[in-house]
Amino acid sequence: MRREVTSEGFERTFATNHLSCFLLANLLLPALEKAAPARVVNVSSEGHRMAVLDWDDLQAEKGYFHFQVFGGSKLMNILFTRELARRVQDRGITANALHPGVVASNFMAKPGLWGIGGKIAALFSMSPKRGAQTSIFLASSPEVDGVTGEYFAKSKRKTPSRDALDDAAAKRLWELSERLVGLSAASRAA
C-alpha cells in the first residue's frame, strides 16, 4: 500500500482516523454540552500497541509503512480521547475509546498478498454486528455512566499501551491537531 494524501494535504490514514474524529468531536461540543449527559465514543484498535509516534513525521512523509501509520492513528485516537475527557470532565460529557475486535471488513481487500492475507484473516474475524457491541455498550449502557478517559475491549476496561497513557503527548497532539484543522478556543466558543 502506498501513502495517499487528501485534497487538504494530509496523509489519508492520519486524516481519516484522527483529524476527522478530532474535528467532529470539537464541532459537536456545544451540542453535546446542551444535551448532557452526553458521550463521545472513539473506535481505536489494539493496533495502537505497535505504534510509536514520530513527532517529526506524524504524516509519514519520510517513510510509509501502512500498519505503522494505522497503529499510530489508533494511538492518536486514545490520546485524543483521554485529553478530550480531561477537558470536558466538568461539562457532563464523557469520552472513551475502544478496540472493536478483529472484524470482517474490507480493510484488507486489496490485490496481491494483501488480499490473500485479508481472506485468511476474515476466516478468524467476527461479524460487523458483533464488532459493534463495545461501541453500543459505551454509547448506551448505564454501567459506564460517568466513566471517562478509558479504553475498552469486549465491553471491559483494558489498560492501553504506556504511550497511550502519556498525558504530555495527549496535550501535544491536541494542540497540534487544533492548528492543523484550524480550530482555536475562540472559534469553538463562537
N, C-alpha and C positions, 0 to 999 in steps of 0.2 A: 504494500500500500504506500502511496505517495502523500507527501504533505500537500494539503489544499488550503487555499486562502479564501475567505469570504469577500464579498463585494466591499465590505468595510475595512478590509486589510488584516483581519485576524485569522490566525490558524483555525481551521474549521472545528476541530475537536474542542479546543480551548473555548471558542466562541459558543458552540452548541451546548457543551456540558457545564461550563462555568459561567461565562459572561451573561448568557441569556437568562439563567436562573437568578443570578445576582441582580440584573436589571429588573426583571419581572417582579421579584420579591420587593425590591425597593420602591417600584412604582405602585405596588399594591398596598404598601404600608399604611397610608391614610385610611383606605377602605377596611383593612384588617383591624386597625385600631378602633374604628367605629363599630365593627362587628364583634369586638372582643366579648367573650374569649374566642380567639382565633388560632389556627395552627398553620404553620408552614412545614411541609414535608418535602425533603430533598432526597432524590434517589442517587445514592453513591454506589460503591461496589467494594468488594473485598480486594479488587484490583488496586485499590489505593495503597495497599501494603507494599507493592513492588516499586512505588514511586519515591523519588527524592526530587524536590523542586529545585531547579536551577534558576535562581532569581535573575540571572543574566541572560537566560534563554527560555523564558516561560512559553514562548510560542514556537519553540523547536525550529528556529531558523538556522542554527549551527549544525544540527543533527536531528534526524527524524526517525524514530522507531515507534510504530503505531501503538504497541502495547505500553510503552513507557509514557507516551503522550496521553493515552487513555487513562492509565493509572494516575498520572499527575492531575488530570482533570477531576478525577474522582476523589483524590486527596483534597483538592481545592473545594469540592462540594462539602466536605466535612469541616474544613477550616472556616469556610463561609458560614455554614450553619451554626457553628459554635460562636462565631463573632456576632452573627445576627441575634442569636439567643441572648447574648450578653447585652447587646444594645437595646433590645425591646423587652427585657425581663420585667420591667415595671409598667408595661402597657397592655397587659392581658393577651399577649401573643407568645406562643411557644414555637420553637423551631427544632426539628430533629432530622437526622439523616438516617438512611438505611441501606442495607445490601438486600436486593430482592431475591437473591439466589441465582443460579445459572438457569436462565430462561431460554426456551426455544424461541429464537427470533431470527431476523435476517442479519444480525450483527456480523456474522462471518460468511454471509452468502456472497462470496467473491469467486472469481475464476481461479483456476490453478490449485495450488496447495492449500490456500486459504479456504476455498470452497470444500475441498475434501476434508480438511480439519473441521470445518463448520458442520458438515454432515455427520461426522463421527461424534462431535460434541453434542449435537442435537439428540443423539440416542440416550444421553445421560442427563438431558435438561428437563426442567419442569415446564408445564404449560404456562402461558401468559396469565391465565386466571389464577393459578397457584402462586405465580411470581408476584402478583399484585397484593397478596394477603397482608404483608407487613406494611405496605403503603396504606391500605384501607384501615388496618389496625391503628396506625399512628394518626390518621386523619379523623377517626371516629370513636375509638374506644375510650370509655370513662377510666380505664386502667392507667391511661397516660395523661389524665388531666393535670396540668401544671408541670409536667415533666418537660424539660427543655435543655437543649445543648447536648443531646445524647446521640449515640449511634446504635442502631438496632439491626438484628438479623433474626429471621424466624420469629418475629414479634417479641424478641427478648433483647434487653440491653446487652451490648457487646462492647468491649474495650477496643477502640481503634488503634492504629499504629501510634508509636510515640510521636512521629512527625505530625500526625493529625491532632495531637493534644498541645501543640506549640502555640501558646497564646500570642506571642510576638509575631509569629508567622501569620496567624489569623488576622491580626490587625494590619499587618503589612499588605497582605493580599487584598483586604477590604479597601484600603486607601489606594492601592494601585488600580483595582477594578473600578473604583469611583472615577478616577482620572480617565481610564480607557473608555468608559461608556458615557462620560460627560456629565456625571452626577456630582452634585455638591450638596452640602447641608441646606443651602439656600434654595436650590432647585427642588429638593424633596419637600421642603416646607410649603412651597407655593401650591 
